[in-house]
Amino acid sequence: MSEWIDVAPVDSIADGEHRLVDTAGTEVAIFNLDGEFFAVENLCTHEEVPIADGELDDDCITCPLHEAQFCLRTGEVMEPPAEDPLTRFPTRVHGGMVQVGSEPLDD
């Protein structure tokens, strides 16, 4: 069963910014996209480099290594060379805190 992990106060993650958190040994990146929070494992599925180091454009992030692009809302691959989607995690705002679930979403 997934547990909720506090990440940061809502107002401390600006639009277009992210925070990293460890969830049961997995580094997860939580992004603020126009006041909505989305969480993905911090690894590009192509070469396993930190995806949070990439360039954010609207709701897509581009891997800094080979420029694979992913939709942060869905995890879907938007541009190759990646073929597999990002692993997503649930998020919520509770008591003024952004929280992330400790278990990935079942996609």
Stockholm file with secondary structure:
# STOCKHOLM 1.0

chainA/1-107         MSEWIDVAPVDSIADGEHRLVDTAGTEVAIFNLDGEFFAVENLCTHEEVPIADGELDDDCITCPLHEAQFCLRTGEVMEPPAEDPLTRFPTRVHGGMVQVGSEPLDD
#=GR chainA/1-107 SS CCCEEEEEEGGGSCTTCEEEEEETTEEEEEEEETTEEEEEESSCTTTCCCGGGSEEETTEEECTTTCCEEETTTCCEEETTCCSCCCEECEEEETTEEEEESSCCCC
#=GC SS_cons         CCCEEEEEEGGGSCTTCEEEEEETTEEEEEEEETTEEEEEESSCTTTCCCGGGSEEETTEEECTTTCCEEETTTCCEEETTCCSCCCEECEEEETTEEEEESSCCCC
//
